[in-house]
Amino acid sequence: MEVLDIHKSIRIDGDIQVPGDKSISHRAVILGSIANGITRIENFLDGEDCMRTVEAFRLLGVSITKENNCLEIHGNGKNALQEPSEPIYFGNSGTTARLMLGLLAGLSFSTVVYGDKSLSSRPMDRVLKPLKAMGVQSIGRKEAGYLPLALRGGDLHGITYEMPVNSAQVKSALLLAGLGATGVTKVIERYRTRNHTENMLKAFGANISVNGKEIEIDSSRSLSATDVFVPGDISSAAFLLSAAAIIPESSLMIRNVGINDTRAGFLDVLIQMGSKIEVTNKKTISGEPIGDIKITNAPLSGIIIEGDLVPRLIDEIPIIALLATQAEGKTIIRDAEELRVKETDRIQAIVDVLSRLGANIEATDDGMIIEGKTSLNGGEVRSYDDHRIAMMVVVASLISEDHVIIDDLSSISISYPGFMNDLQTLVGK
């Protein structure tokens, strides 16, 4: 167990940058590895998850070098990828697993893939069902619904697929499979999910078209290498912004953060709850909108979060739940059933952790109900080996009346290796 002794902070104050966006870093590695030419990725997130994607492509024969937070990828096109001589390990990275399944489906060789205990309990059938309809062959546990899996790719044909779940990972897997399929692959979303894959496919020269919630792609164009700048991850920034939102007299500037509208729902929630938010220095780099975000502490009020807003902030719901404990009135979160199949059942994990700390919160089938404003008392909690739960607990410790004791903080390195150092700089102790 670890005792977090930075509880009850006086204020958050500072000017900082957060690490590169995890979602964009994954996608840049994937597309750079199947493009022709040299792709340079600046501000790459070298957390554990993204490095799993790098190692996967090294096993597929791609030359990737790394210096600090810059990657250089020497790609020779998708058809130059080689059958790996050993199984590919995805660790705990659901993004690596689901996106790579889509890409591997279009390659004409066999691959065995596996993950750690947590990833092996997360469903892959949501990806494999449409991939099987496109022609991939797979063998694995529970009718190939879970890792480990053996795949035989190639000979794919395009399909039209109406998404039954709100998942950018599933959508991205099908678009990557479409790069290796005959005909057109068409994906129809219920709600718009993060569109980093579509943006990056365009930047690399793919034949892709987006019309509202309908995306079409085919294999008629080879990808060409391009340089990519990865903006700061808004999901990582959310934890620091939330600390400033709930600690009186706080003021915080975070620079060069990705503010893509399909990801920026967290900022909309902060504003609806009453936070004072300014976004300045807006620009677009590598097809992604970027800006500097300033937050000044202000009283918060409970709100309802539901519908098409949820896919735009799905990864931020743990920290939003903590915000809600410090807001006056009731906050209701609906339509977030996707949280049940994250690194853990995040709905249950959030409710368990915050309840142990003294919050008034209850789980529903697709979300939760939080009554505020509530003082947090401290206590012993689990991280559930989930980086976003662990960071939520650390922020909660800043406003708790007593010590917060957590079993493990190591999962934070998945998305924000320097989180504790940055936070301690901002709290000044």
C-alpha positions as CSV (number, residue, x, y, z in Angstrom):
1,M,0.0,0.0,0.0
2,E,1.1,3.6,-0.6
3,V,0.2,6.6,1.5
4,L,-0.5,9.7,-0.5
5,D,0.8,12.5,1.6
6,I,-0.1,15.4,-0.7
7,H,-3.7,15.5,0.6
8,K,-5.5,18.7,1.4
9,S,-3.6,21.0,-1.0
10,I,-3.9,24.8,-0.5
11,R,-4.2,25.5,-4.2
12,I,-3.1,24.5,-7.7
13,D,-1.1,27.1,-9.6
14,G,1.2,26.9,-12.6
15,D,1.8,26.7,-16.4
16,I,2.5,23.3,-17.8
17,Q,2.3,20.9,-20.7
18,V,1.0,17.3,-20.5
19,P,2.3,14.3,-22.5
20,G,1.3,13.5,-26.0
21,D,-2.1,12.1,-26.8
22,K,-2.3,8.4,-26.3
23,S,-4.9,7.7,-29.0
24,I,-3.1,9.8,-31.6
25,S,0.3,8.2,-30.7
26,H,-1.0,4.7,-31.3
27,R,-2.5,5.6,-34.6
28,A,0.5,7.5,-35.8
29,V,2.7,4.4,-35.2
30,I,0.2,2.1,-37.0
31,L,-0.1,4.3,-40.1
32,G,3.5,5.2,-40.3
33,S,4.4,1.5,-40.2
34,I,2.3,0.7,-43.2
35,A,3.1,3.8,-45.2
36,N,5.9,4.2,-47.8
37,G,8.7,6.4,-46.6
38,I,10.0,7.9,-43.3
39,T,7.4,9.1,-40.8
40,R,8.6,11.2,-37.9
41,I,6.3,11.5,-34.8
42,E,7.1,14.4,-32.5
43,N,5.8,14.5,-28.9
44,F,5.0,10.8,-29.0
45,L,3.7,9.4,-25.7
46,D,6.2,6.8,-24.6
47,G,3.9,5.3,-22.0
48,E,3.5,1.5,-21.7
49,D,0.4,1.2,-23.9
50,C,1.9,3.1,-26.9
51,M,5.2,1.2,-26.6
52,R,3.2,-2.1,-27.0
53,T,2.1,-0.8,-30.5
54,V,5.7,0.1,-31.3
55,E,7.0,-3.4,-30.3
56,A,4.2,-5.1,-32.2
57,F,5.4,-3.5,-35.5
58,R,9.1,-4.2,-34.7
59,L,8.0,-7.9,-34.6
60,L,6.3,-7.4,-38.0
61,G,9.6,-6.2,-39.4
62,V,9.4,-2.4,-39.2
63,S,12.4,-0.3,-38.3
64,I,11.4,2.1,-35.6
65,T,13.9,4.3,-33.7
66,K,13.2,6.5,-30.7
67,E,15.1,9.5,-29.3
68,N,13.5,11.2,-26.3
69,N,9.8,11.7,-27.4
70,C,10.4,11.5,-31.1
71,L,10.0,8.4,-33.2
72,E,11.3,7.7,-36.7
73,I,9.5,5.0,-38.6
74,H,10.9,3.5,-41.8
75,G,7.9,2.1,-43.6
76,N,7.8,0.1,-46.8
77,G,4.1,-0.2,-47.2
78,K,1.6,-2.7,-45.7
79,N,2.6,-5.5,-48.0
80,A,6.2,-5.4,-46.7
81,L,5.1,-6.5,-43.2
82,Q,6.5,-9.9,-42.2
83,E,4.9,-12.8,-40.4
84,P,6.2,-12.6,-36.8
85,S,8.4,-15.3,-35.5
86,E,6.7,-15.2,-32.1
87,P,3.4,-14.3,-30.6
88,I,2.7,-10.5,-30.3
89,Y,2.2,-9.3,-26.7
90,F,-0.3,-6.4,-26.2
91,G,0.2,-6.0,-22.5
92,N,-2.7,-4.1,-21.0
93,S,-3.4,-2.0,-24.1
94,G,-6.9,-2.4,-25.4
95,T,-6.2,0.2,-28.1
96,T,-3.3,-1.8,-29.4
97,A,-5.3,-5.0,-29.3
98,R,-8.4,-3.8,-31.1
99,L,-6.7,-1.7,-33.7
100,M,-4.1,-4.3,-34.5
101,L,-6.8,-7.0,-34.9
102,G,-8.2,-4.8,-37.7
103,L,-4.9,-4.3,-39.4
104,L,-3.7,-8.0,-39.0
105,A,-7.0,-9.1,-40.5
106,G,-5.9,-7.7,-43.9
107,L,-2.5,-9.3,-43.9
108,S,-2.0,-12.6,-45.7
109,F,-0.2,-14.5,-43.0
110,S,-1.0,-16.0,-39.5
111,T,-0.5,-14.2,-36.2
112,V,-0.9,-15.2,-32.6
113,V,-1.7,-12.3,-30.2
114,Y,-2.1,-12.2,-26.4
115,G,-2.3,-9.8,-23.5
116,D,-2.0,-9.6,-19.7
117,K,-4.6,-11.0,-17.3
118,S,-6.7,-7.8,-17.4
119,L,-6.7,-7.5,-21.2
120,S,-7.5,-11.2,-21.6
121,S,-10.7,-10.6,-19.7
122,R,-11.9,-7.8,-22.1
123,P,-14.2,-8.7,-25.0
124,M,-12.8,-8.8,-28.5
125,D,-15.9,-10.2,-30.2
126,R,-17.2,-6.6,-30.8
127,V,-14.2,-6.3,-33.2
128,L,-14.0,-9.9,-34.5
129,K,-17.7,-10.2,-35.4
130,P,-17.5,-7.7,-38.2
131,L,-14.0,-8.8,-39.1
132,K,-15.3,-12.4,-39.5
133,A,-18.0,-11.0,-41.8
134,M,-15.2,-9.4,-43.9
135,G,-13.4,-12.8,-44.1
136,V,-10.8,-13.1,-41.3
137,Q,-10.3,-16.5,-39.7
138,S,-9.7,-16.6,-35.9
139,I,-9.3,-19.2,-33.2
140,G,-9.5,-18.5,-29.5
141,R,-11.3,-18.8,-26.1
142,K,-15.1,-18.6,-26.0
143,E,-15.6,-18.7,-29.8
144,A,-12.6,-16.3,-30.3
145,G,-14.2,-13.7,-28.2
146,Y,-11.1,-13.1,-25.9
147,L,-7.3,-13.1,-26.1
148,P,-5.2,-15.0,-26.7
149,L,-6.2,-15.4,-30.4
150,A,-4.7,-16.9,-33.6
151,L,-5.6,-15.0,-36.8
152,R,-5.3,-15.9,-40.4
153,G,-5.8,-12.7,-42.5
154,G,-6.0,-11.8,-46.1
155,D,-8.8,-12.2,-48.7
156,L,-11.0,-9.6,-47.0
157,H,-14.0,-8.0,-48.7
158,G,-15.6,-4.7,-47.7
159,I,-18.9,-4.6,-45.8
160,T,-21.3,-2.0,-44.5
161,Y,-21.5,-2.1,-40.7
162,E,-23.8,-0.3,-38.4
163,M,-22.1,0.1,-35.1
164,P,-24.0,-1.5,-32.2
165,V,-21.7,0.2,-29.7
166,N,-20.1,3.6,-29.4
167,S,-16.5,2.6,-29.8
168,A,-13.8,4.5,-31.7
169,Q,-11.6,1.3,-31.3
170,V,-14.1,-0.9,-33.2
171,K,-14.6,1.8,-35.9
172,S,-10.8,2.2,-36.3
173,A,-10.3,-1.6,-36.5
174,L,-12.7,-1.8,-39.4
175,L,-11.2,1.1,-41.2
176,L,-7.8,-0.4,-40.9
177,A,-9.2,-3.7,-42.1
178,G,-10.7,-1.8,-45.1
179,L,-7.2,-0.9,-46.2
180,G,-6.6,-4.6,-46.9
181,A,-10.1,-5.5,-48.3
182,T,-11.5,-5.5,-51.8
183,G,-14.4,-3.1,-52.4
184,V,-15.6,-0.4,-50.1
185,T,-15.8,-0.7,-46.3
186,K,-18.5,1.5,-44.8
187,V,-19.0,2.2,-41.1
188,I,-22.1,3.9,-39.7
189,E,-22.0,5.2,-36.2
190,R,-24.8,5.8,-33.7
191,Y,-23.0,8.8,-32.2
192,R,-19.8,10.4,-33.4
193,T,-16.8,9.0,-31.6
194,R,-13.2,10.3,-31.6
195,N,-12.1,10.8,-35.2
196,H,-8.3,10.7,-34.9
197,T,-8.2,7.6,-37.2
198,E,-10.1,9.4,-40.0
199,N,-8.0,12.5,-39.7
200,M,-4.8,10.6,-39.8
201,L,-5.8,8.3,-42.7
202,K,-6.5,11.5,-44.7
203,A,-3.1,12.9,-43.8
204,F,-1.4,9.7,-44.9
205,G,-3.3,9.7,-48.2
206,A,-5.9,7.0,-47.8
207,N,-9.0,7.0,-50.0
208,I,-11.5,7.8,-47.2
209,S,-14.6,9.9,-47.1
210,V,-16.6,11.1,-44.1
211,N,-20.2,12.2,-44.3
212,G,-21.6,12.9,-40.9
213,K,-21.7,9.5,-39.1
214,E,-20.9,7.5,-42.2
215,I,-17.3,6.7,-43.1
216,E,-16.2,4.9,-46.2
217,I,-12.7,3.6,-47.1
218,D,-11.1,1.3,-49.7
219,S,-7.7,0.0,-50.6
220,S,-7.2,1.8,-53.8
221,R,-4.4,4.1,-52.5
222,S,-1.1,3.3,-50.8
223,L,-0.3,5.4,-47.8
224,S,2.6,7.9,-48.0
225,A,4.7,8.8,-45.0
226,T,4.2,12.2,-43.3
227,D,5.4,14.0,-40.2
228,V,3.0,14.0,-37.2
229,F,2.9,16.3,-34.2
230,V,1.1,14.7,-31.3
231,P,-0.8,17.3,-29.2
232,G,-1.1,17.1,-25.5
233,D,-3.6,14.5,-24.3
234,I,-6.8,16.1,-23.1
235,S,-7.6,13.0,-21.1
236,S,-4.3,13.5,-19.1
237,A,-5.0,17.2,-18.8
238,A,-8.4,16.5,-17.4
239,F,-6.9,15.3,-14.1
240,L,-4.9,18.5,-13.6
241,L,-7.8,20.7,-14.7
242,S,-10.1,18.9,-12.3
243,A,-7.7,19.5,-9.4
244,A,-7.8,23.2,-10.2
245,A,-11.6,23.1,-10.5
246,I,-12.1,21.7,-7.0
247,I,-9.4,23.4,-5.0
248,P,-10.2,27.1,-4.0
249,E,-8.1,29.9,-5.4
250,S,-6.5,27.7,-8.0
251,S,-5.5,28.9,-11.5
252,L,-3.8,26.7,-14.1
253,M,-2.7,27.0,-17.7
254,I,-2.0,23.8,-19.8
255,R,-0.5,24.5,-23.2
256,N,-0.7,22.7,-26.6
257,V,-3.6,20.4,-25.7
258,G,-5.6,18.6,-28.3
259,I,-9.1,20.2,-28.5
260,N,-10.6,18.0,-31.2
261,D,-14.4,18.4,-30.9
262,T,-14.9,14.6,-30.8
263,R,-12.7,14.5,-27.6
264,A,-13.4,17.8,-26.0
265,G,-16.6,16.9,-24.2
266,F,-14.8,17.2,-20.9
267,L,-14.4,21.0,-21.5
268,D,-18.1,21.3,-22.2
269,V,-18.8,19.5,-18.9
270,L,-16.5,21.8,-16.9
271,I,-18.2,24.9,-18.4
272,Q,-21.7,23.5,-17.8
273,M,-20.8,22.8,-14.1
274,G,-19.6,26.4,-13.7
275,S,-15.8,26.4,-14.2
276,K,-14.1,29.4,-15.7
277,I,-12.4,28.1,-18.8
278,E,-10.5,30.0,-21.5
279,V,-9.1,28.3,-24.7
280,T,-6.6,30.5,-26.5
281,N,-3.8,30.2,-29.1
282,K,-5.9,27.9,-31.2
283,K,-4.3,26.2,-34.3
284,T,-4.3,23.1,-36.3
285,I,-1.2,20.8,-36.6
286,S,-1.2,17.5,-38.4
287,G,-4.9,17.7,-38.9
288,E,-5.7,18.1,-35.2
289,P,-6.9,21.3,-33.4
290,I,-4.7,22.4,-30.5
291,G,-5.0,25.2,-27.9
292,D,-3.9,26.5,-24.6
293,I,-6.5,25.8,-21.8
294,K,-6.7,28.1,-18.7
295,I,-9.0,27.3,-15.8
296,T,-9.8,29.4,-12.7
297,N,-11.5,27.9,-9.7
298,A,-15.2,28.6,-9.3
299,P,-18.2,27.0,-7.6
300,L,-19.6,23.9,-9.4
301,S,-23.1,22.7,-9.9
302,G,-24.5,19.2,-10.7
303,I,-25.6,18.4,-14.3
304,I,-26.9,15.6,-16.5
305,I,-24.4,13.9,-18.8
306,E,-26.0,11.7,-21.5
307,G,-26.5,11.0,-25.2
308,D,-24.0,12.1,-27.8
309,L,-21.9,13.9,-25.2
310,V,-20.8,10.7,-23.6
311,P,-18.5,9.3,-26.4
312,R,-16.7,12.7,-26.4
313,L,-15.6,12.2,-22.8
314,I,-15.8,8.5,-22.1
315,D,-12.2,8.3,-20.7
316,E,-12.8,11.3,-18.4
317,I,-15.8,10.0,-16.6
318,P,-13.8,8.8,-13.6
319,I,-12.5,12.3,-12.9
320,I,-15.9,13.8,-13.8
321,A,-17.4,11.6,-11.0
322,L,-14.9,13.1,-8.6
323,L,-15.8,16.6,-9.7
324,A,-19.5,15.8,-9.2
325,T,-18.8,15.0,-5.5
326,Q,-17.7,18.6,-5.1
327,A,-20.6,20.2,-7.0
328,E,-23.8,21.4,-5.5
329,G,-26.8,19.2,-6.3
330,K,-27.1,16.0,-8.2
331,T,-25.1,14.8,-11.2
332,I,-26.5,12.0,-13.4
333,I,-24.3,10.1,-15.9
334,R,-26.2,8.0,-18.5
335,D,-25.4,6.1,-21.7
336,A,-21.9,5.2,-20.5
337,E,-22.2,1.4,-20.6
338,E,-19.0,1.3,-22.6
339,L,-17.2,1.8,-19.3
340,R,-18.1,-1.7,-18.3
341,V,-15.5,-3.1,-20.8
342,K,-12.6,-0.8,-20.1
343,E,-9.4,-1.8,-18.2
344,T,-11.9,-2.8,-15.5
345,D,-15.6,-2.4,-15.0
346,R,-15.0,1.4,-14.5
347,I,-18.6,2.1,-13.4
348,Q,-18.2,-0.3,-10.5
349,A,-14.7,0.7,-9.8
350,I,-15.5,4.5,-9.6
351,V,-18.5,3.9,-7.3
352,D,-16.5,1.6,-5.0
353,V,-13.5,3.9,-4.7
354,L,-15.5,7.2,-4.2
355,S,-17.9,5.5,-1.8
356,R,-14.9,4.3,0.4
357,L,-13.6,7.9,0.4
358,G,-17.0,9.2,1.7
359,A,-18.9,10.2,-1.5
360,N,-22.6,9.7,-1.9
361,I,-22.7,7.8,-5.2
362,E,-24.6,4.9,-6.7
363,A,-24.1,2.8,-9.8
364,T,-26.7,2.3,-12.5
365,D,-26.7,-0.1,-15.5
366,D,-25.2,2.6,-17.8
367,G,-23.7,5.1,-15.4
368,M,-24.0,6.6,-12.0
369,I,-25.8,9.1,-9.8
370,I,-23.7,11.4,-7.5
371,E,-25.1,13.6,-4.8
372,G,-23.0,16.7,-3.9
373,K,-21.4,18.6,-2.3
374,T,-19.7,16.0,-0.1
375,S,-16.6,16.1,2.0
376,L,-14.2,13.3,1.4
377,N,-12.7,11.6,4.4
378,G,-9.8,9.6,3.1
379,G,-9.3,5.9,3.5
380,E,-7.9,2.7,1.8
381,V,-8.8,2.1,-1.8
382,R,-7.8,-0.1,-4.8
383,S,-6.5,1.3,-8.1
384,Y,-8.0,-1.7,-9.9
385,D,-4.8,-1.6,-12.1
386,D,-6.5,1.1,-14.0
387,H,-4.5,4.3,-14.7
388,R,-7.5,6.6,-14.8
389,I,-8.8,5.2,-11.5
390,A,-5.4,5.7,-9.9
391,M,-5.1,9.3,-11.1
392,M,-8.6,10.0,-9.9
393,V,-7.6,8.7,-6.4
394,V,-4.5,11.0,-6.4
395,V,-6.6,14.0,-7.2
396,A,-9.1,13.0,-4.6
397,S,-6.3,12.9,-2.0
398,L,-5.8,16.7,-2.6
399,I,-9.2,17.5,-1.0
400,S,-9.5,14.6,1.5
401,E,-9.6,15.3,5.2
402,D,-7.3,12.5,6.0
403,H,-4.7,10.3,4.2
404,V,-5.7,8.3,1.2
405,I,-4.0,4.9,1.0
406,I,-3.9,3.2,-2.4
407,D,-2.6,-0.3,-3.2
408,D,-0.7,0.7,-6.4
409,L,0.2,3.7,-8.6
410,S,2.2,1.9,-11.2
411,S,-0.6,1.8,-13.8
412,I,-0.3,5.6,-14.2
413,S,2.7,5.0,-16.4
414,I,0.4,3.6,-19.1
415,S,-0.7,7.1,-20.1
416,Y,1.1,9.8,-17.9
417,P,4.4,8.6,-16.6
418,G,5.3,12.0,-15.1
419,F,1.9,12.7,-13.5
420,M,3.0,12.6,-9.9
421,N,6.0,14.9,-10.5
422,D,3.9,17.4,-12.5
423,L,1.2,17.4,-9.8
424,Q,3.6,17.9,-7.0
425,T,5.1,20.8,-8.9
426,L,1.7,22.4,-9.2
427,V,0.8,22.0,-5.6
428,G,4.1,23.4,-4.6
429,K,5.0,20.6,-2.1
